[in-house]
Amino acid sequence: MTEKDFYQLIAQETSLKAFQVANTVELLDEGNTVPFIARYRKEATGKLDEEQIRAIEDRIRYLRALQERKETVLASIREQGKLTPELEEKINNSLKMQELEDLYLPYRPKKRTRATVAREKGLEPLADIILAQEFETGDPLEYAGKFIDEAKGVSNAEEALQGALDIIAEIISDDADIRRIIRDLTRNRGELVSQTRDPEKETEFELYYDFREPVKRIVPHRVLAINRGEREDILRVKIEVDERMMNDAIRPRYIRNSRSIFSSLVDSAIQDAYKRLIAPSIEREIRNELTEKAEDHAIGVFATNLKNLLLQPPIKGHVIMGIDPGYRTGCKVAVIDETGKYLEGETIYPHPPQNEVFQAKTVIRSLIDRHGVTLIAIGNGTASRETEVMVADLISEIKQAGGPDVYYMITSEAGASVYSASKVAQKEFPDLDASMRGNISIARRVLDPLAELVKIDPKSIGVGLYQHDVNQRKLEDSLNATVESAVNLVGVDLNTASASLLRYISGLSSRTAENIVKHREENGKFNRREQLNDVKGIGDIAFQQSAGFLRIPDGENPLDNTSIHPESYSATKILLDKFNISDKPADWKTLREKIKQTSIHLETLAEEIGIGEPTLEDILISLEKPGRDPREEMPQAILRSDVLTLDDLREGMVLKGTVRNVVDFGAFVDIGLKRDGLVHVSEMGEKYVRNPHKVVSVGDVITVKVIAVDLEKERVKLSMKK
């Protein structure tokens, strides 16, 4: 297949036009990033979004790898002198790697098998006689007797027959059509079965101690759970399927003459081929297939949750206190100002074994008064609940004494310890112990989640399911792409962004991000986007890819604080001049109304100023809201001043909560307790919900009703039904 064939195929698979696929692949091959293509090359791609572009990128990579493998396979078979026109056509037309490998199987160099040993003994002609099934009279042993050869290790007719049947079994096993039939039957009729090795042992896998479910219906999270149970030697797992049905599926292709004296021998070879060779191989394939699909699904869930978490709105206008709770080592406390600057930190010991509650409250109150703290962010780890009770009690005392309004919120501390020991943290706070850095991270991730969470390995952020059980390379690639997407969607301030944030900007790397920060430190702030070209390592391509995603709020050119790319500045100026609008952002909001008044069509206007209509529409949006942060349109976090306990809950109680994690079976919701409550997928709506992500996202603020409280296990079941 040619590249053009690939484009047509991908277009058919994705319901896109061939030109969209071809142009997208060309842009990717030229080294353009996905965010850049999605945002600034809409005319070329027909306005494809990032998800569509990445799908094309993945598919073209697969098809190119398939084509490369085809060439290797064809060369190998041709070298053996066994390549027929029919086989070559089948190989060239194969669209799946598995299909190609099935075709190659009979010609692939093998280790010594029972069949290869039999061939070495000269028994292949006997196998051909048996397979032909032409003889209807006589004794098979008579025919086999002609192949007795002591020198070759064939002592009697029975050994000759067995060797011939071994050859036939391998021929059947190597038949691509048979493998396809058995594979499809196993997928559609097989059941994944798991059983415990020790029924008396209590584990988290008890649901799967005696479990079976059709292969075609089993959901991804169960596959991963069963895999983990098998890996930990708790479960025995297999695929069960009707063996007789499988043999019946093979027989029509190989039982050619039921009256032949050899037909029963061929039938025994069929049963041997299935049980010994085909079934174990197909089971491995389908287990791998189930695992790969489950892993891809889990990675997709993780990526979706991560993006929603990263896009949580910043909580502005607060001096924030971050508390990293703990027992023996105390609670680490840090205060940051409205810009994220670290002001002061302390360690308090309100919990066992010290129980210095009064002293802890005194320290916190002193920090609140000294720095004007208005929001306290408490990490949700060990001792979180006890710390929350203490903070809520202190806020009540402050309120009763006529003090300032102070609120608190519980925030995820996942990854804070990873950050505190990282090189980034050491560079930011070289004079602080690692134990004192995590609380700063907790405070900063409330101030600006995106800017802070990019400093942490995405796998450590804690919004996935079975993330340690999936392909780590795939997971890393997906999460990095997710962070890249989120960062470029929001854009960053060129004069304040950290190197950790800048490195995710389209066209930049860790090295060029560090160089930008270094350039700022040595030369002062950037006044124009064009000054990026003065940074070491940033050439024309890096500038083109990155410039539109970097903002300068108070620069010389107001357009530098928009998502308008510098390559469209001249067109933007022509547009503004055409409608007599100044370069002052306050006047830009009138542009769309003036265009409407003229009744000029956007397509015509775009042509007049020399750009495409999609680019014109993006320019208009950017001019309407310069410096726009899309996160501001997201639901705001819930700030609390009093504490909720399990004892306070009653069935039927209606509460507000924040979605913390979304998984296949539902969503975990923070309602102010130590543990998040669960809204099972069956409680997400009046109608059946197949995909929870279609209903809620991480960070959503939702109304829930308490439907069950388990005090012993500290579990709360919630419902979104009205």
Long-range contacts (C-beta under 8 A, 24 or more apart in sequence): 1-63, 1-67, 1-92, 6-60, 6-63, 6-64, 9-63, 9-95, 10-56, 10-59, 10-60, 10-63, 13-59, 14-52, 14-55, 14-56, 14-59, 16-46, 16-48, 16-52, 16-56, 17-46, 19-46, 20-45, 20-46, 20-48, 21-56, 24-48, 24-53, 24-56, 24-57, 25-56, 25-57, 25-60, 28-53, 28-56, 28-57, 28-60, 31-541, 32-545, 33-484, 33-506, 33-507, 33-545, 34-481, 34-484, 34-485, 35-484, 35-485, 35-488, 35-489, 35-506, 35-549, 36-506, 36-507, 36-544, 36-545, 36-548, 39-488, 39-548, 39-549, 39-563, 39-618, 40-548, 40-565, 40-567, 40-615, 42-612, 42-614, 42-615, 42-618, 43-612, 43-613, 43-614, 43-615, 47-614, 50-485, 54-481, 62-97, 65-97, 66-94, 66-95, 66-96, 66-97, 66-100, 69-97, 69-100, 70-94, 70-100, 73-100, 73-103, 73-104, 73-107, 76-104, 76-107, 76-108, 77-104, 77-107, 80-107, 82-107, 90-176, 98-285, 99-176, 99-180, 102-176, 102-179, 102-180, 103-176, 105-174, 105-176, 105-179, 106-171, 106-174, 106-175, 113-166, 113-170, 114-163, 114-166, 114-169, 114-170, 115-166, 115-167, 115-169, 115-170, 115-171, 117-163, 117-166, 118-163, 118-164, 118-166, 118-167, 119-167, 120-152, 121-149, 121-152, 121-153, 121-154, 121-163, 122-147, 122-149, 122-152, 122-154, 123-147, 123-154, 123-160, 123-163, 123-164, 123-167, 124-164, 124-167, 126-160, 126-161, 126-163, 126-164, 127-164, 127-165, 127-167, 127-168, 127-171, 129-164, 129-262, 130-164, 130-165, 130-168, 130-262, 130-265, 130-266, 130-269, 131-168, 131-171, 131-254, 131-262, 131-266, 132-256, 132-262, 133-255, 133-256, 133-257, 133-260, 133-262, 133-263, 133-266, 134-257, 134-260, 135-260, 135-261, 135-262, 136-257, 136-259, 136-260, 136-261, 137-261, 138-261, 139-261, 140-261, 140-262, 140-265, 161-265, 165-265, 165-268, 165-269, 165-272, 168-254, 168-266, 168-269, 168-273, 169-269, 169-270, 169-272, 169-273, 169-276, 169-277, 170-273, 170-277, 172-250, 172-254, 172-269, 172-270, 172-273, 172-274, 172-277, 172-278, 173-273, 173-277, 173-278, 173-281, 175-253, 177-253, 178-250, 178-253, 178-278, 179-278, 179-281, 179-282, 181-249, 181-250, 182-246, 182-249, 182-250, 182-274, 182-278, 182-279, 182-282, 183-282, 183-285, 183-286, 185-241, 185-245, 185-246, 185-249, 186-215, 186-239, 186-241, 186-246, 186-282, 186-283, 186-286, 187-215, 187-216, 187-286, 188-215, 188-216, 189-241, 189-242, 189-245, 190-214, 190-215, 190-239, 190-240, 190-241, 190-286, 191-215, 191-239, 191-240, 191-241, 192-218, 192-223, 192-226, 192-237, 192-238, 192-239, 192-290, 193-237, 193-238, 193-239, 193-240, 194-226, 194-229, 194-230, 194-235, 194-236, 194-237, 195-235, 195-236, 196-234, 196-235, 196-236, 197-233, 197-234, 197-235, 197-236, 198-234, 201-234, 203-229, 203-234, 205-229, 205-232, 205-234, 205-235, 208-235, 209-235, 212-240, 215-239, 215-286, 215-290, 218-290, 219-664, 220-293, 220-294, 220-297, 220-298, 220-664, 221-294, 221-298, 221-465, 221-466, 221-663, 221-664, 221-665, 223-290, 223-291, 223-293, 223-294, 224-291, 224-294, 224-295, 224-298, 224-465, 224-466, 224-469, 224-470, 225-466, 227-291, 227-294, 227-469, 228-466, 228-469, 237-287, 238-283, 239-283, 239-286, 239-287, 241-279, 243-274, 243-275, 243-279, 246-274, 246-278, 246-279, 247-271, 247-274, 250-274, 292-471, 295-469, 295-470, 295-471, 295-474, 296-474, 297-664, 298-464, 298-465, 298-466, 298-467, 298-469, 298-470, 299-470, 299-471, 299-474, 299-475, 299-478, 299-479, 300-478, 301-464, 301-465, 301-662, 301-663, 301-664, 301-693, 302-463, 302-464, 302-465, 302-467, 302-475, 302-478, 302-479, 303-478, 303-479, 303-481, 303-482, 304-662, 304-693, 304-697, 304-698, 305-463, 305-464, 305-661, 305-662, 305-697, 305-698, 306-458, 306-461, 306-463, 306-464, 306-479, 306-482, 306-483, 306-486, 306-698, 307-482, 307-485, 307-486, 308-662, 308-697, 308-698, 308-699, 308-700, 309-449, 309-453, 309-461, 309-463, 309-698, 309-699, 310-449, 310-450, 310-453, 310-454, 310-482, 310-483, 310-486, 310-487, 311-449, 311-450, 311-486, 311-489, 311-490, 311-630, 311-631, 311-634, 311-699, 312-449, 312-450, 312-631, 312-634, 312-637, 312-698, 312-699, 313-631, 313-632, 313-633, 313-634, 313-635, 313-636, 313-637, 314-447, 314-448, 314-449, 314-450, 314-629, 314-631, 315-375, 315-446, 315-447, 315-636, 315-637, 316-447, 318-374, 318-375, 318-447, 319-343, 319-371, 319-372, 319-373, 319-374, 319-375, 320-373, 320-374, 320-375, 320-376, 320-377, 320-443, 320-444, 320-446, 320-447, 321-364, 321-367, 321-368, 321-373, 321-375, 321-376, 321-377, 321-443, 322-376, 322-377, 322-379, 322-439, 322-440, 322-441, 322-442, 322-443, 322-444, 322-446, 323-376, 323-377, 323-378, 323-379, 323-387, 323-391, 323-439, 323-442, 324-379, 324-381, 324-413, 324-416, 324-438, 324-439, 324-442, 325-351, 325-378, 325-379, 325-381, 325-382, 325-383, 325-384, 325-386, 325-387, 326-351, 326-381, 326-382, 326-383, 327-351, 327-352, 327-353, 327-382, 327-383, 328-353, 329-435, 330-354, 331-360, 331-383, 331-387, 332-435, 332-436, 332-438, 332-439, 333-363, 333-364, 333-367, 333-439, 334-436, 334-439, 334-440, 334-442, 334-443, 335-367, 335-371, 335-373, 335-443, 336-440, 336-443, 336-444, 336-447, 337-371, 338-447, 340-444, 340-447, 340-448, 340-451, 342-429, 342-440, 343-371, 344-370, 344-371, 345-432, 345-436, 345-439, 345-440, 347-436, 350-386, 350-387, 350-390, 351-383, 351-386, 351-387, 357-390, 360-390, 361-390, 361-393, 361-394, 361-397, 364-391, 364-394, 365-394, 365-398, 368-398, 368-404, 368-406, 372-404, 373-406, 374-404, 374-405, 374-406, 374-407, 375-406, 375-407, 375-408, 375-409, 375-446, 375-639, 376-406, 376-407, 376-408, 376-409, 377-408, 377-409, 377-410, 377-411, 377-442, 377-443, 377-445, 377-446, 378-408, 378-409, 378-410, 378-411, 378-442, 379-410, 379-411, 379-412, 379-413, 379-416, 379-438, 379-439, 379-442, 380-410, 380-411, 380-412, 380-413, 380-674, 381-413, 384-410, 384-674, 385-673, 385-674, 388-643, 388-674, 389-643, 392-640, 392-641, 392-642, 392-643, 393-643, 395-641, 395-642, 396-641, 396-642, 399-641, 405-641, 406-641, 407-639, 407-640, 407-641, 408-639, 408-640, 408-641, 409-446, 409-637, 409-638, 409-639, 409-640, 410-670, 410-672, 411-442, 411-445, 411-446, 412-445, 412-461, 412-462, 412-660, 413-438, 413-442, 414-460, 414-461, 414-462, 414-463, 415-441, 415-453, 415-456, 415-457, 415-460, 415-461, 415-462, 416-441, 416-442, 416-456, 418-456, 418-457, 418-460, 419-455, 419-456, 422-455, 422-456, 424-455, 424-498, 424-500, 425-455, 446-637, 450-486, 450-487, 450-490, 450-501, 450-631, 451-492, 451-497, 451-498, 451-501, 454-483, 454-487, 454-498, 454-500, 454-501, 454-504, 455-498, 455-500, 458-482, 458-483, 462-661, 463-660, 463-661, 463-698, 465-661, 465-663, 465-664, 480-504, 487-549, 488-549, 489-630, 490-629, 490-630, 490-631, 491-549, 491-550, 491-551, 491-563, 491-629, 492-549, 492-550, 492-551, 493-551, 493-552, 493-553, 494-526, 494-529, 494-532, 494-550, 494-551, 494-552, 495-520, 495-525, 495-526, 495-552, 495-553, 505-546, 505-549, 505-550, 506-545, 506-546, 506-549, 507-541, 507-542, 507-543, 507-544, 507-545, 507-546, 508-538, 508-542, 508-545, 508-546, 509-537, 511-537, 512-536, 512-537, 512-538, 512-542, 526-552, 526-555, 527-552, 527-555, 527-556, 528-552, 528-555, 528-556, 528-557, 528-560, 529-555, 529-557, 529-560, 529-566, 530-566, 551-627, 553-627, 558-583, 558-584, 558-585, 558-626, 559-583, 561-585, 561-626, 561-627, 562-622, 562-623, 562-626, 562-627, 563-618, 563-622, 563-628, 564-618, 564-619, 564-622, 564-623, 568-611, 568-615, 568-619, 571-609, 571-610, 571-611, 571-615, 571-619, 572-619, 572-623, 574-609, 574-610, 575-605, 575-609, 575-616, 575-619, 578-608, 578-609, 585-623, 585-626, 588-623, 588-624, 588-626, 589-623, 589-624, 591-620, 591-623, 591-624, 592-620, 592-624, 595-620, 634-699, 635-699, 635-700, 635-701, 636-701, 637-701, 638-670, 638-672, 638-701, 640-672, 643-672, 644-671, 644-672, 644-673, 645-673, 646-673, 646-709, 646-711, 646-714, 646-716, 647-711, 649-706, 649-709, 649-716, 650-706, 650-709, 651-706, 651-707, 651-708, 651-709, 652-705, 652-706, 652-707, 653-705, 653-706, 654-703, 654-704, 654-705, 654-706, 655-703, 655-704, 655-705, 655-706, 656-701, 656-702, 656-703, 656-704, 657-701, 657-702, 657-703, 657-704, 657-718, 658-699, 658-700, 658-701, 658-702, 659-696, 659-697, 659-698, 659-699, 659-700, 659-701, 659-702, 660-698, 661-698, 662-692, 662-693, 662-696, 662-697, 662-698, 663-692, 664-692, 665-692, 666-692, 667-692, 667-695, 667-696, 669-702, 669-704, 669-718, 671-704, 671-716, 671-718, 673-714, 673-716, 674-714, 675-714, 675-715, 675-716, 677-704, 677-706, 677-715, 677-716, 677-717, 677-718, 678-715, 678-716, 678-717, 678-718, 679-704, 679-718, 679-719, 679-720, 680-717, 683-707, 683-717, 683-718, 683-719, 683-720, 683-721, 684-720, 684-721, 685-720, 685-721, 686-721, 686-722, 695-720, 696-720
